[in-house]
Amino acid sequence: MAAPSTVAYVMQEKFQNGVPLYRQEAYWKGQGVELRRNTMANWVIRSARWFKPLYDLLRRELLRQDIVNVDETRVHVLKEDGRESKQMSQMWVFCSAEKKIALYQYSPSRSGRAAREMLQDFSGYTQTDGYSGYHCLDSVTHVGCWAHARRKWVDCFVDGKPVQGSRSEAAFGLIEEMFALEQAWKDESPQARFDLRQQKLRPLLEQYWALLDSFEAVEGTALSKAKNYSLNQKDALNAVLLDGRLELTNNLAERTVKPFVMARKNFLFCDTAKGADASALCFSVMETAKRNGLNPFGYLLFLLQELPKLGENPTDEQLIPLLPWDDNLPAYCRLKVS
């Protein structure tokens, strides 16, 4: 048996502070408490299941948004049915700038199946990198990431600098001009950004595509890879012109996946698929809490106290007061402002 505050502490230490369970076990032992890592793992897995109804409500809220950003990263699961322990699985992240939601989903595969399952019935803009697994999302408008396109040209640099007068320097320079314009417009309204993009960004895009069409590159070279990366998703990269709310980059999703990547450097792997699913639920709760200005520990504690009272199948009406943007959350859920 464990108090909600103890479980919330273990979750925060592992998923926010990157303290793996074996190190927590050593800490408690140093305090004279025998608390085995297997016990803490069971606490996390069994307690995280209470988050699932709230997760499902957040997912439905996410699907009501017009723009969803998506990214994925590797996760090592040791005991996955039908697979060798050395095979890598994936942790996917789905987030929204309009409604501050960050949802993680574990999948044993990097195929687009996870994205399709999460985003079924979604028909807005989906911003991603150039990974082909996202092409299975037929009902969405794909939006590309110019930061990824820019990185491909950086790969053409020599000693960290562009080759003067080269095509890669010219392509990189045009993308830099695009980013400079976007920075100047960052405080403009979506409609104003839309209008400015038609006037000033569209001509730059036309120059960029004309430049890429003007030369051939030897297959397999960095120049060829950079050129093909852009050309293969020309429509997705041009999609930024469609709506002033869209960003040039998928940085929102990349920032959202980073906390998992940082924590993974410490805990290294998940022992089982159940553990990976529990990790996804915990990260979803904590990162959504952080994006809404909440104290992750306080919000975890609140949910672990309140969700079990609602039973296995709470209604949306019961869950709505527990959402991270509800004005009536207790004060201990909120960050203290000095």
PASE-51743 format. One record per residue: residue in three letters; x negated, y, z negated of N, C-alpha, C in turn. Coordinates in steps of 0.02 Angstrom, whole numbers, padded with zeros to 5 digits, always signed. Atoms other than C-alpha are relative to their C-alpha. Layout:
BEGIN
ALAXYZXYZXYZ ...
//
This chain:
BEGIN
MET-00042-00059+00000+00000+00000+00000-00044+00063+00000 ALA+00038-00063-00003-00060+00176+00039+00047+00059+00000 ALA-00040-00061+00000+00008+00348+00005-00007+00035+00067 PRO+00005-00036-00064+00048+00456+00158-00061+00045+00004 SER+00058-00045+00000-00089+00578+00106-00065-00039+00014 THR+00060+00040-00011-00219+00438+00106-00005-00020+00074 VAL+00000+00019-00071-00169+00376+00279-00015+00061+00044 ALA+00012-00061-00039-00165+00555+00346-00074+00019-00003 TYR+00072-00016+00008-00341+00581+00277-00042-00046+00044 VAL+00038+00048-00041-00407+00422+00360+00008+00017+00074 MET-00012-00018-00070-00327+00473+00526-00039+00062+00019 GLN+00035-00062-00016-00397+00648+00520-00075-00010+00003 GLU+00071+00012+00001-00570+00588+00474-00023-00036+00063 LYS+00020+00038-00059-00575+00464+00618+00011+00039+00065 PHE-00017-00027-00065-00487+00557+00757-00016+00074+00009 GLN+00017-00070-00008-00522+00740+00721-00074+00012-00017 ASN+00068-00013+00023-00687+00734+00626-00050-00052+00026 GLY+00045+00048-00030-00758+00583+00717-00037-00045-00049 VAL+00031+00044+00050-00795+00480+00561+00028-00070+00008 PRO-00026+00067-00011-00777+00296+00609+00015-00035-00066 LEU-00024+00033+00062-00698+00176+00485-00056-00032-00040 TYR+00054+00030+00038-00861+00090+00440-00036+00052-00043 ARG+00031-00054+00040-00931+00258+00382+00046+00022-00056 GLN-00047-00016+00054-00772+00295+00286-00004-00053-00054 GLU+00007+00054+00049-00789+00125+00204-00061+00011-00044 ALA+00061-00013+00038-00967+00170+00152+00009+00059-00047 TYR-00013-00058+00044-00909+00338+00084+00040-00021-00062 TRP-00042+00020+00057-00773+00260-00023-00039-00046-00048 LYS+00040+00044+00043-00894+00128-00086-00046+00041-00044 GLY+00042-00045+00039-01009+00268-00141+00038+00035-00056 GLN-00042-00030+00052-00863+00337-00242+00026-00053-00049 GLY-00022+00054+00044-00838+00168-00326+00066-00032+00020 VAL-00064+00027-00023-00687+00120-00220-00013-00051+00055 GLU+00006+00052-00052-00682-00044-00123+00057+00007+00049 LEU-00051-00011-00051-00587+00005+00034-00028-00023+00066 ARG+00029+00031-00060-00624-00107+00181+00025+00033+00064 ARG-00018-00032-00064-00623-00044+00359+00060-00036+00032 ASN-00057+00036-00027-00499-00181+00409+00065+00024-00031 THR-00060-00026+00034-00377-00115+00280+00019+00067+00030 MET-00014-00066-00028-00393+00063+00347+00025-00006+00072 ALA-00022+00010-00068-00374+00000+00526+00074-00021+00001 ASN-00069+00021+00005-00212-00086+00477+00046+00057-00021 TRP-00039-00059+00019-00151+00072+00392+00015+00043+00061 VAL-00007-00043-00058-00181+00171+00551+00049-00030+00050 ILE-00042+00033-00051-00098+00044+00667+00072-00003-00023 ARG-00068+00008+00025+00053+00013+00556+00035+00067-00010 SER-00030-00066+00013+00080+00196+00513+00012+00038+00065 ALA-00007-00038-00063+00054+00264+00690+00065-00018+00036 ARG-00061+00019-00035+00207+00167+00749+00058+00047-00018 TRP-00053-00047+00019+00315+00294+00655-00001+00061+00046 PHE+00005-00058-00044+00252+00425+00777+00034-00011+00068 LYS-00023+00016-00068+00322+00335+00931+00065+00036+00019 PRO-00060-00037-00020+00499+00410+00928-00013+00074+00014 LEU+00017-00070-00012+00427+00585+00913-00040+00007+00064 TYR+00039+00001-00062+00302+00545+01051+00047-00004+00061 ASP-00047+00007-00056+00446+00491+01164+00040+00064+00011 LEU-00035-00064-00007+00539+00653+01128-00045+00052+00031 LEU+00048-00047-00030+00382+00754+01168-00010-00015+00074 ARG+00007+00018-00070+00365+00656+01330+00059+00026+00041 ARG-00058-00026-00037+00543+00700+01381-00004+00075+00007 GLU+00008-00072-00004+00505+00881+01341-00053+00018+00052 LEU+00053-00012-00049+00346+00871+01446+00028-00005+00071 LEU-00028+00011-00066+00445+00806+01595+00047+00056+00022 ARG-00043-00057-00017+00557+00960+01586-00040+00060+00023 GLN+00042-00056-00020+00409+01073+01620-00010+00000+00076 ASP+00012-00005-00072+00363+01134+01794-00070-00022+00019 ILE+00071+00015-00014+00175+01100+01780-00026-00047-00052 VAL+00032+00047+00046+00086+00951+01704-00072-00011+00024 ASN+00070+00013-00015-00103+00933+01697-00019-00069-00024 VAL+00016+00070+00016-00177+00758+01696-00075-00013+00008 ASP+00070+00022-00005-00349+00683+01664-00005-00069-00033 GLU+00010+00066+00031-00421+00517+01607-00074-00010-00015 THR+00069+00015+00018-00577+00449+01524-00005-00072-00023 ARG+00009+00070+00017-00651+00280+01482+00009-00012-00075 VAL-00001+00024+00069-00618+00184+01322-00015-00074+00001 HIS+00022+00070+00003-00696+00018+01274+00043-00036-00052 VAL-00042+00041+00044-00572-00108+01201-00029-00071+00000 LEU+00035+00063+00004-00657-00266+01139+00045-00060+00013 LYS-00044+00059-00003-00508-00384+01127+00063+00018+00040 GLU-00056-00014-00045-00395-00360+01277+00018-00065+00035 ASP-00022+00064-00027-00293-00510+01334-00019-00006+00074 GLY+00016+00014-00069-00359-00587+01494-00058+00038+00029 ARG+00056-00041-00026-00511-00473+01507-00063-00014-00041 GLU+00064+00005+00035-00695-00483+01463-00010+00062-00043 SER+00008-00055+00047-00748-00375+01317-00040+00058+00029 LYS+00041-00054-00028-00870-00276+01425+00038+00044+00049 GLN-00039-00040-00048-00733-00212+01543+00026+00063-00033 MET-00022-00065+00026-00684-00031+01523+00074+00011+00014 SER-00070-00021-00008-00506+00031+01497+00001+00076+00005 GLN-00007-00072-00010-00438+00208+01510+00046+00031-00053 MET-00045-00041+00040-00365+00341+01397+00020+00059+00044 TRP-00027-00053-00043-00254+00459+01496+00026+00057-00044 VAL-00028-00057+00036-00202+00633+01443+00046+00039+00047 PHE-00051-00038-00037-00048+00730+01500+00016+00061-00042 CYS-00012-00060+00041-00025+00910+01446+00033+00055+00041 SER-00038-00055-00031+00071+01069+01481-00022+00065-00032 ALA+00017-00066+00026+00024+01252+01464+00063+00037-00022 GLU-00061-00036+00016+00204+01314+01461+00027-00021-00068 LYS-00019+00028+00065+00257+01200+01317-00063-00034-00025 LYS+00067+00022+00023+00105+01162+01211+00002-00072-00025 ILE-00004+00072+00012+00109+00973+01223-00063-00033+00027 ALA+00058+00040-00022-00039+00853+01234+00015-00072-00018 LEU-00017+00071+00011+00002+00668+01255-00055-00044+00030 TYR+00050+00048-00020-00123+00526+01265+00034-00067+00011 GLN-00029+00066-00014-00086+00355+01338-00056-00049+00018 TYR+00050+00051-00014-00194+00200+01334+00024-00045+00057 SER-00015+00048-00054-00203+00088+01488-00061-00043+00011 PRO+00057+00043-00014-00313-00063+01522-00030+00012+00070 SER+00021-00010-00069-00330-00002+01702-00005+00074+00016 ARG+00004-00068-00024-00382+00156+01792+00045+00011+00061 SER-00046-00008-00056-00252+00126+01926+00051+00055-00016 GLY-00049-00052+00012-00118+00257+01949+00062-00022-00036 ARG-00060+00026+00033+00007+00146+01860+00017+00039-00063 ALA-00013-00036+00063-00014+00237+01694+00030+00069+00014 ALA-00027-00066-00017+00016+00407+01775+00071-00007+00027 ARG-00067+00011-00028+00166+00338+01870+00050-00015-00055 GLU-00045+00016+00055+00242+00266+01711+00016+00061-00043 MET-00010-00058+00042+00217+00425+01612+00042+00053+00035 LEU-00030-00056-00036+00278+00543+01748+00058-00020+00046 GLN-00058+00018-00040+00422+00445+01823+00056+00050-00016 ASP-00054-00050+00005+00567+00565+01853-00027+00072-00002 PHE+00028-00068-00002+00446+00715+01853-00007+00021+00073 SER+00001-00023-00070+00456+00821+02011-00030+00069+00008 GLY+00031-00066-00005+00354+00977+01975-00070-00003+00028 TYR+00070-00002-00021+00171+01022+02001-00041-00045-00047 THR+00046+00040+00040+00041+00896+01943-00071+00018+00021 GLN+00069-00021-00016-00136+00964+01932-00049-00052-00027 THR+00047+00053+00017-00277+00837+01931-00067+00013+00035 ASP+00060-00001-00040-00453+00807+01993+00014-00039+00065 GLY-00010+00031-00065-00482+00718+02158+00008-00075-00001 TYR-00005+00073+00005-00460+00540+02093+00061-00025+00040 SER-00052+00024-00046-00359+00440+02220+00057-00035-00037 GLY-00053+00035+00037-00259+00350+02084+00062+00043-00011 TYR-00058-00044+00009-00147+00503+02070+00045+00004+00062 HIS-00039-00004-00062-00086+00482+02249+00065-00040-00004 CYS-00062+00040+00007+00047+00360+02188+00058+00043-00025 LEU-00053-00044+00024+00145+00508+02119+00032+00035+00059 ASP-00029-00024-00063+00257+00535+02269+00047+00060-00008 SER-00052-00050+00008+00387+00651+02195-00027+00067-00025 VAL+00029-00061+00027+00265+00785+02136-00036+00039+00054 THR+00044-00040-00042+00171+00927+02217-00070-00002-00030 HIS+00068+00008+00026-00014+00889+02197-00038+00066+00004 VAL+00041-00060+00003-00127+01032+02143-00070-00021-00018 GLY+00069+00020+00010-00315+01014+02153-00036+00043-00050 CYS+00041-00036+00049-00456+01078+02044-00061+00029+00036 TRP+00056-00032-00034-00577+01205+02116-00064-00005-00040 ALA+00061+00010+00039-00698+01177+01973-00036-00063+00022 HIS+00031+00061-00025-00726+01000+02034-00030+00010+00070 ALA+00027-00014-00067-00748+01062+02213-00065+00039-00006 ARG+00061-00040+00010-00876+01189+02152-00058-00043-00024 ARG+00054+00043+00026-00974+01055+02057-00034-00040+00055 LYS+00029+00038-00055-00998+00958+02218-00052+00041+00038 TRP+00049-00042-00033-01087+01106+02296-00061+00012-00045 VAL+00056-00006+00046-01194+01126+02140-00047-00060+00007 ASP+00041+00060-00010-01253+00948+02173-00048+00007+00060 CYS+00044-00012-00058-01332+01017+02333-00058+00047-00018 PHE+00052-00047+00019-01441+01141+02236-00067-00037-00007 VAL+00067+00026+00010-01629+01116+02224-00030+00036-00061 ASP+00026-00028+00063-01704+01141+02050+00049+00048-00031 GLY-00052-00039+00033-01538+01210+01992+00019+00064+00036 LYS-00015-00062-00036-01530+01346+02124+00023-00017+00071 PRO-00022+00012-00069-01439+01358+02292-00057+00013+00049 VAL+00050-00010-00052-01546+01344+02447+00022+00061+00041 GLN-00018-00064-00031-01548+01520+02519+00015-00010+00074 GLY-00020+00003-00070-01455+01534+02683+00033-00066+00020 SER-00028+00066-00016-01386+01356+02671+00076+00004+00001 ARG-00073+00004-00002-01207+01304+02704+00028-00012-00071 SER-00023+00012+00068-01192+01242+02525+00001+00065-00040 GLU+00000-00065+00034-01240+01416+02463+00060+00041+00022 ALA-00057-00039-00025-01108+01494+02575+00066-00025-00028 ALA-00062+00029+00027-00972+01374+02518+00007+00015-00074 PHE+00000-00015+00071-01020+01395+02336+00016+00074-00013 GLY-00012-00072+00008-01020+01584+02356+00073+00018+00010 LEU-00071-00014-00011-00842+01584+02426+00042-00022-00060 ILE-00037+00023+00059-00780+01481+02278-00012+00048-00059 GLU+00014-00048+00054-00868+01601+02159+00041+00063+00009 GLU-00042-00059-00013-00776+01745+02242+00072-00014-00022 MET-00068+00018+00021-00612+01653+02212+00007+00004-00076 PHE-00003-00001+00073-00651+01632+02028-00005+00071-00027 ALA+00005-00070+00023-00701+01814+02011+00067+00036+00008 LEU-00066-00030-00009-00533+01868+02083+00049-00025-00053 GLU-00046+00028+00050-00439+01750+01968-00013+00028-00069 GLN+00016-00029+00065-00532+01818+01818+00027+00071-00006 ALA-00026-00068+00001-00482+01994+01866+00076+00002-00007 TRP-00073+00002+00001-00300+01939+01879+00028-00038-00061 LYS-00023+00047+00051-00292+01833+01721+00055+00028-00045 ASP-00051-00030+00043-00181+01956+01627+00062+00023+00039 GLU-00057-00020-00041-00062+01985+01772+00058-00049-00009 SER-00058+00044+00003+00114+01914+01776-00005-00053+00055 PRO+00001+00051-00053+00143+01754+01877+00019+00028+00069 GLN-00021-00028-00064+00234+01853+02012-00055+00044+00029 ALA+00054-00043-00025+00093+01980+02023-00059-00042+00025 ARG+00054+00044-00023-00035+01840+02034+00017-00033+00067 PHE-00022+00030-00063+00067+01757+02171-00012+00049+00057 ASP+00007-00050-00053+00070+01919+02272-00074+00014+00015 LEU+00071-00014-00010-00116+01953+02245-00035-00057+00036 ARG+00030+00057-00033-00160+01778+02299+00015-00001+00075 GLN-00016-00002-00071-00068+01799+02463-00042+00052+00036 GLN+00037-00055-00031-00161+01962+02496-00075-00012+00002 LYS+00073+00002+00006-00337+01920+02437-00030-00069-00005 LEU+00028+00067+00006-00358+01737+02396+00009-00040+00065 ARG-00013+00038-00062-00280+01666+02555-00055+00012+00052 PRO+00055-00010-00050-00411+01751+02669-00064-00036-00020 LEU+00059+00036+00022-00550+01676+02563+00006-00075+00013 LEU-00011+00071-00014-00473+01504+02577-00008-00014+00074 GLU+00007+00011-00072-00462+01522+02765-00074+00002+00021 GLN+00072-00002-00015-00647+01571+02771-00033-00065-00023 TYR+00030+00060+00027-00690+01421+02663+00012-00060+00046 TRP-00015+00058-00043-00601+01294+02773-00032+00008+00069 ALA+00034-00011-00064-00671+01375+02931-00074-00017-00006 LEU+00070+00017+00011-00846+01358+02858-00010-00076+00000 LEU+00007+00073+00004-00820+01173+02819+00010-00033+00069 ASP-00012+00028-00067-00756+01143+02996-00056+00017+00049 SER+00050-00026-00047-00907+01230+03072-00064-00041+00003 PHE+00063+00037+00000-01041+01102+03031+00012-00074-00014 GLU+00001+00071+00015-01077+00917+03023-00052-00013-00054 ALA+00047+00017+00053-01165+00835+02876-00016-00075+00004 VAL+00021+00070-00003-01263+00673+02870+00035-00039-00055 GLU-00039+00040+00047-01157+00539+02788-00044-00024-00058 GLY+00036+00023+00058-01210+00497+02612-00039+00053-00036 THR+00037-00055+00032-01296+00662+02576+00045+00039-00047 ALA-00039-00042+00046-01243+00782+02440+00043+00049+00038 LEU-00038-00048-00041-01189+00904+02575+00063-00034+00028 SER-00057+00037-00028-01077+00772+02655+00052-00013-00055 LYS-00046+00015+00055-01001+00724+02486+00038+00062-00022 ALA-00033-00062+00019-00964+00905+02443+00052+00021+00051 LYS-00047-00019-00054-00884+00939+02611+00061-00045+00000 ASN-00056+00048-00003-00778+00781+02610+00044+00005-00061 TYR-00041-00006+00061-00722+00807+02430+00053+00053+00011 SER-00049-00054-00012-00639+00970+02480+00048-00018+00056 LEU-00044+00014-00058-00573+00914+02650+00051-00054-00016 ASN-00045+00055+00017-00496+00756+02577+00060+00022-00041 GLN-00057-00025+00039-00384+00861+02465+00014+00073+00016 LYS-00011-00069-00022-00363+01018+02567+00068+00026-00022 ASP-00067-00022+00019-00175+01028+02536+00005+00013-00075 ALA-00003-00007+00073-00197+01003+02348-00039+00062-00023 LEU+00038-00059+00020-00330+01139+02337+00035+00064+00023 ASN-00038-00059-00023-00224+01259+02440+00064+00012-00040 ALA-00065-00005+00035-00074+01226+02326+00001+00056-00052 VAL+00002-00055+00048-00133+01362+02207+00037+00061+00027 LEU-00036-00057-00031-00051+01483+02330+00076-00005-00011 LEU-00072+00011+00002+00121+01409+02295+00035+00032-00060 ASP-00033-00023+00062+00152+01475+02119-00051+00038-00042 GLY+00046-00041+00040+00074+01613+02015-00016-00027-00068 ARG+00014+00031+00065+00081+01505+01859-00056-00052+00004 LEU+00052+00050-00009-00042+01380+01932-00069+00030-00011 GLU+00069-00022+00010-00226+01391+01886-00044-00029+00055 LEU+00047+00025-00049-00376+01367+01999-00029-00068-00021 THR+00035+00059+00025-00440+01226+01888+00047-00043-00042 ASN-00034+00046+00045-00382+01076+01789-00033+00001-00069 ASN+00037-00004+00063-00479+01139+01639+00043-00014-00061 LEU-00043+00014+00057-00328+01125+01525-00003-00074-00019 ALA+00002+00072+00014-00327+00935+01542-00071-00021-00022 GLU+00068+00018+00019-00517+00926+01531-00015+00020-00072 ARG+00009-00020+00070-00516+01025+01368+00039-00045-00047 THR-00043+00041+00042-00377+00914+01302-00029-00070-00008 VAL+00030+00066+00005-00469+00752+01340-00065+00001-00039 LYS+00066-00005+00032-00630+00817+01262-00001-00023-00073 PRO+00002+00024+00069-00581+00786+01078-00005-00076-00004 PHE+00006+00073+00000-00558+00602+01120-00071-00021+00019 VAL+00068+00017-00022-00726+00597+01211-00049+00011-00057 MET+00045-00014+00055-00813+00677+01062+00007-00052-00056 ALA-00011+00050+00052-00733+00557+00937-00026-00068+00022 ARG+00022+00065-00027-00773+00409+01050-00076-00010-00008 LYS+00073+00006+00009-00959+00448+01034-00017-00028-00068 ASN+00012+00025+00068-00942+00402+00851+00030-00069-00012 PHE-00030+00066+00014-00818+00259+00844-00013-00051+00056 LEU+00026+00041-00054-00882+00190+01013+00052-00043+00036 PHE-00047+00046-00032-00739+00067+01044+00062-00008-00043 CYS-00059+00023+00037-00567+00008+00994-00003-00076-00002 ASP+00005+00072+00006-00559-00169+00929+00054-00036+00041 THR-00056+00032-00034-00388-00211+01002+00041+00051+00039 ALA-00046-00044-00037-00257-00141+01121+00047+00036-00048 LYS-00043-00033+00049-00146-00107+00970-00037+00060-00032 GLY+00039-00055+00027-00286-00001+00899-00005+00058+00049 ALA+00004-00053-00052-00303+00094+01064+00067+00037+00005 ASP-00065-00032-00002-00115+00126+01068+00010+00045-00061 ALA-00005-00041+00061-00121+00188+00888-00043+00063+00006 SER+00043-00059-00011-00267+00302+00934+00035+00051+00045 ALA-00035-00046-00045-00164+00375+01077+00055+00038-00036 LEU-00054-00033+00038-00018+00411+00961-00028+00052-00048 CYS+00030-00046+00049-00130+00491+00829-00028+00062+00035 PHE+00027-00056-00037-00222+00599+00956+00057+00044+00026 SER-00056-00038-00026-00055+00652+01032+00029+00046-00054 VAL-00027-00039+00056+00012+00710+00863-00048+00055-00020 MET+00048-00048+00026-00148+00796+00809-00017+00055+00050 GLU+00017-00051-00049-00191+00884+00971+00059+00045+00017 THR-00060-00042-00009-00012+00943+00998+00008+00047-00059 ALA-00003-00043+00060-00015+01008+00819-00050+00057+00006 LYS+00051-00051-00006-00178+01101+00850+00019+00053+00052 ARG-00018-00047-00052-00111+01179+01010+00057+00045-00022 ASN-00055-00041+00025+00038+01244+00912-00018+00036-00065 GLY+00023-00038+00057-00068+01322+00775+00012-00032-00067 LEU-00013+00036+00063-00037+01187+00644-00065-00029-00028 ASN+00053+00037+00034-00153+01107+00518+00012-00074+00013 PRO-00012+00070-00018-00173+00929+00585+00012-00045-00060 PHE-00011+00042+00059-00188+00851+00413+00069+00012-00030 GLY-00065-00016+00028-00035+00943+00349+00057-00027+00042 TYR-00053+00024-00044+00068+00895+00501+00003-00077-00002 LEU+00000+00073+00008+00013+00712+00490+00035-00020-00065 LEU-00030+00016+00065+00061+00710+00306+00075+00010+00003 PHE-00072-00014-00006+00230+00789+00344+00035-00056+00039 LEU-00032+00052-00040+00269+00661+00480+00000-00067-00035 LEU+00004+00065+00034+00211+00512+00377+00046-00002-00061 GLN-00049-00002+00054+00325+00570+00237+00071-00002+00027 GLU-00069-00009-00023+00478+00611+00342+00024-00053+00050 LEU-00023+00046-00052+00481+00491+00490+00025-00067-00027 PRO-00026+00064+00026+00499+00330+00387+00070+00006-00030 LYS-00067-00011+00029+00654+00407+00305+00054-00006+00054 LEU-00049+00000-00055+00737+00411+00476+00012-00069+00029 GLY-00009+00068-00024+00717+00225+00510-00033-00011+00068 GLU+00034+00020-00061+00663+00136+00668+00024+00037+00062 ASN-00028-00031-00060+00778+00226+00791+00033+00067-00016 PRO-00029-00066+00015+00801+00409+00743+00029+00032+00063 THR-00030-00036-00056+00909+00520+00852-00042+00062+00016 ASP+00035-00062-00017+00844+00673+00944+00017+00055-00049 GLU-00021-00051+00048+00944+00780+00824-00039-00005-00065 GLN+00040+00009+00060+00848+00705+00679-00073+00019+00011 LEU+00071-00012-00014+00680+00726+00766-00016+00073+00016 ILE+00012-00069-00021+00699+00904+00830-00029+00043-00056 PRO+00030-00041+00054+00664+00983+00657-00072-00020-00016 LEU+00068+00021+00014+00500+00886+00654-00049+00020+00055 LEU+00043-00020-00055+00433+00956+00818-00049+00054-00023 PRO+00053-00045+00026+00272+01058+00798+00014+00074+00008 TRP-00017-00071-00008+00351+01221+00856+00062+00020-00040 ASP-00059-00018+00040+00499+01214+00735-00020+00052-00053 ASP+00016-00055+00046+00505+01373+00630+00006-00019-00074 ASN-00013+00018+00070+00557+01280+00473-00046-00054-00027 LEU+00049+00047+00027+00407+01165+00453-00027+00027-00066 PRO+00026-00024+00064+00337+01172+00276-00066+00037+00008 ALA+00058-00043-00005+00199+01296+00241-00065-00040+00004 TYR+00063+00037-00001+00067+01160+00215-00016-00030+00068 CYS+00013+00022-00068+00085+01113+00399-00039+00053+00040 ARG+00028-00055-00038+00019+01282+00451-00071+00017-00023 LEU+00067-00019+00017-00159+01342+00459+00000+00062-00043 LYS+00004-00058+00042-00206+01463+00323-00041+00054+00035 VAL+00033-00056-00033-00253+01634+00392-00035+00041-00054 SER+00039-00037+00051-00393+01719+00294+00008+00075+00011 
//
